[in-house]
Amino acid sequence: MERETPPLWKDETGAIRVGNSRVLLETVIRAFQDGASPESIVHRYSTLSLSDVYNTIGYYLRHQNAVEAYLNQREQIAELVQQRLSSIQPDMSLIRSRLLSQQNQ
C-alpha cells in the first residue's frame, strides 16, 4: 500500500485549501464539527471530491492539535481584518438614519 499525503495546499496568502478547489480547510473542518457528513460537505461545495473530504477529515482527526492551532490563527487574522475594516468604514447607522429621515419627509 502506498502512503497518501493529505489533499491540502497553501495558497499565495497562506490559507490552506482542500484538493483541487479553492475551498478553505476551515470551511470543511467547521462543517464537519457542526455535524455535516462528508457527503453533505461535497454537496455544499461541488468543487470538492468526496475522497478529498474524507482524507481531510482523517488528517484533522489524526492531527487535531495542529489543525486547531491553525484554525485559531485563521480566526485571529479574520478578527484583525474585521477590526481594520470597521475602523476604515464610516458608521453606517448614521448614514442609514439620514436616509430614513429623508424618506419620511
Backbone hydrogen bonds in HBPLUS format (Angstrom, degrees):
<---DONOR---> <-ACCEPTOR-->    atom                        ^
c    i                          cat <-CA-CA->   ^        H-A-AA   ^      H-
h    n   atom  resd res      DA  || num        DHA   H-A  angle D-A-AA Bond
n    s   type  num  typ     dist DA aas  dist angle  dist       angle   num
A0008-LEU N   A0006-PRO O   2.80 MM   2  5.47 142.0  1.95  98.3  90.0     1
A0019-GLY N   A0007-PRO O   2.55 MM  12  4.78 164.7  1.57 157.8 157.6     2
A0009-TRP N   A0017-ARG O   3.03 MM   8  5.32 152.7  2.11 139.6 146.0     3
A0017-ARG N   A0009-TRP O   2.70 MM   8  5.32 168.6  1.71 162.4 164.2     4
A0011-ASP N   A0015-ALA O   2.84 MM   4  5.53 165.3  1.87 161.9 163.8     5
A0014-GLY N   A0011-ASP O   3.01 MM   3  5.33 158.6  2.05 112.3 119.3     6
A0025-LEU N   A0016-ILE O   2.88 MM   9  5.64 156.5  1.93 152.0 148.3     7
A0018-VAL N   A0023-VAL O   2.93 MM   5  5.79 145.7  2.05 160.2 170.9     8
A0021-SER N   A0018-VAL O   3.18 MM   3  5.91 156.1  2.24 134.6 141.7     9
A0027-THR N   A0024-LEU O   3.08 MM   3  5.23 129.6  2.34  99.3 112.4    10
A0028-VAL N   A0024-LEU O   3.35 MM   4  6.81 156.3  2.41 151.4 155.9    11
A0029-ILE N   A0025-LEU O   2.95 MM   4  6.20 173.3  1.96 163.4 165.1    12
A0030-ARG N   A0026-GLU O   2.90 MM   4  5.74 162.0  1.93 139.9 145.9    13
A0031-ALA N   A0027-THR O   3.12 MM   4  6.11 153.8  2.19 137.2 144.6    14
A0032-PHE N   A0028-VAL O   2.99 MM   4  6.21 158.2  2.04 147.4 153.6    15
A0033-GLN N   A0029-ILE O   2.81 MM   4  6.07 159.4  1.85 152.4 158.4    16
A0034-ASP N   A0030-ARG O   2.92 MM   4  6.08 137.0  2.11 138.9 150.2    17
A0034-ASP N   A0031-ALA O   3.16 MM   3  5.03 126.2  2.47  91.1 105.2    18
A0036-ALA N   A0031-ALA O   2.96 MM   5  5.42 157.9  2.01 153.5 146.6    19
A0035-GLY N   A0032-PHE O   2.96 MM   3  5.20 159.1  2.01 109.2 114.2    20
A0040-SER N   A0037-SER O   3.07 MM   3  5.20 116.8  2.49  99.2 114.1    21
A0041-ILE N   A0037-SER O   2.99 MM   4  6.29 150.8  2.07 154.0 162.9    22
A0042-VAL N   A0038-PRO O   3.01 MM   4  6.28 159.4  2.06 150.3 155.0    23
A0043-HIS N   A0039-GLU O   2.95 MM   4  6.20 146.7  2.06 139.6 149.7    24
A0044-ARG N   A0040-SER O   2.96 MM   4  6.20 149.0  2.06 141.5 148.6    25
A0045-TYR N   A0041-ILE O   2.93 MM   4  6.15 153.6  2.00 148.5 156.2    26
A0048-LEU N   A0045-TYR O   3.01 MM   3  5.90 168.7  2.03 129.1 132.4    27
A0053-VAL N   A0049-SER O   3.08 MM   4  6.42 153.7  2.15 151.2 158.3    28
A0054-TYR N   A0050-LEU O   2.97 MM   4  6.25 166.9  1.99 156.0 159.1    29
A0055-ASN N   A0051-SER O   2.89 MM   4  6.04 162.2  1.92 146.9 152.5    30
A0056-THR N   A0052-ASP O   2.88 MM   4  5.98 151.9  1.96 141.4 149.4    31
A0057-ILE N   A0053-VAL O   2.93 MM   4  6.14 163.5  1.95 153.6 157.5    32
A0058-GLY N   A0054-TYR O   2.88 MM   4  6.07 159.1  1.93 149.2 155.7    33
A0059-TYR N   A0055-ASN O   2.87 MM   4  6.06 154.9  1.94 144.3 151.2    34
A0060-TYR N   A0056-THR O   2.90 MM   4  6.15 159.1  1.94 147.5 153.5    35
A0061-LEU N   A0057-ILE O   2.88 MM   4  6.15 160.1  1.92 152.2 157.0    36
A0062-ARG N   A0058-GLY O   3.01 MM   4  6.24 145.2  2.14 145.2 154.2    37
A0063-HIS N   A0059-TYR O   2.89 MM   4  5.98 134.2  2.10 146.3 159.1    38
A0063-HIS N   A0060-TYR O   3.21 MM   3  5.10 131.6  2.46  93.7 106.7    39
A0067-VAL N   A0063-HIS O   3.01 MM   4  6.20 167.8  2.02 163.4 167.4    40
A0068-GLU N   A0064-GLN O   2.81 MM   4  5.86 164.4  1.84 154.9 159.7    41
A0069-ALA N   A0065-ASN O   2.98 MM   4  6.12 152.0  2.06 142.5 150.2    42
A0070-TYR N   A0066-ALA O   3.06 MM   4  6.33 155.2  2.12 144.1 150.4    43
A0071-LEU N   A0067-VAL O   2.85 MM   4  6.14 160.7  1.89 153.2 158.7    44
A0072-ASN N   A0068-GLU O   2.87 MM   4  6.05 158.6  1.91 149.4 154.8    45
A0073-GLN N   A0069-ALA O   3.01 MM   4  6.19 154.2  2.07 143.4 150.6    46
A0074-ARG N   A0070-TYR O   2.94 MM   4  6.24 155.7  2.00 151.2 157.8    47
A0075-GLU N   A0071-LEU O   2.96 MM   4  6.24 149.6  2.05 145.6 153.8    48
A0076-GLN N   A0072-ASN O   3.00 MM   4  6.27 153.2  2.07 147.5 154.3    49
A0077-ILE N   A0073-GLN O   3.02 MM   4  6.32 155.9  2.08 148.5 155.0    50
A0078-ALA N   A0074-ARG O   2.96 MM   4  6.18 157.6  2.01 144.5 150.8    51
A0079-GLU N   A0075-GLU O   2.95 MM   4  6.20 153.4  2.03 145.8 152.6    52
A0080-LEU N   A0076-GLN O   3.01 MM   4  6.27 158.1  2.06 148.3 153.9    53
A0081-VAL N   A0077-ILE O   2.95 MM   4  6.23 159.1  2.00 153.0 158.6    54
A0082-GLN N   A0078-ALA O   2.92 MM   4  6.14 159.1  1.97 147.3 153.2    55
A0083-GLN N   A0079-GLU O   2.89 MM   4  6.14 158.4  1.94 150.6 156.2    56
A0084-ARG N   A0080-LEU O   2.93 MM   4  6.12 158.4  1.98 147.1 153.3    57
A0085-LEU N   A0081-VAL O   2.86 MM   4  6.11 161.9  1.89 154.0 158.6    58
A0086-SER N   A0082-GLN O   2.91 MM   4  6.08 156.2  1.97 146.7 153.6    59
A0087-SER N   A0083-GLN O   3.00 MM   4  6.23 146.1  2.12 143.8 152.5    60
A0088-ILE N   A0084-ARG O   3.15 MM   4  6.38 133.5  2.37 140.2 152.2    61
A0088-ILE N   A0085-LEU O   3.16 MM   3  5.12 132.6  2.40  94.7 107.5    62
A0089-GLN N   A0085-LEU O   2.91 MM   4  6.02 164.2  1.94 158.2 161.6    63
A0096-ARG N   A0092-MET O   2.82 MM   4  5.95 162.1  1.85 152.4 158.0    64
A0097-SER N   A0093-SER O   2.94 MM   4  6.07 157.7  1.99 143.8 149.2    65
A0098-ARG N   A0094-LEU O   3.09 MM   4  6.31 154.4  2.16 145.6 152.3    66
A0099-LEU N   A0095-ILE O   3.01 MM   4  6.29 159.9  2.05 151.8 157.0    67
A0100-LEU N   A0096-ARG O   2.98 MM   4  6.21 158.1  2.03 149.8 156.0    68
A0101-SER N   A0097-SER O   2.96 MM   4  6.12 154.6  2.03 144.4 151.2    69
A0102-GLN N   A0098-ARG O   3.02 MM   4  6.24 149.2  2.12 145.0 153.1    70
A0103-GLN N   A0099-LEU O   3.05 MM   4  6.30 147.7  2.16 143.8 152.3    71
A0104-ASN N   A0100-LEU O   3.12 MM   4  6.34 144.4  2.25 143.8 152.6    72
A0105-GLN N   A0102-GLN O   3.36 MM   3  5.39 156.7  2.42  98.8 105.6    73
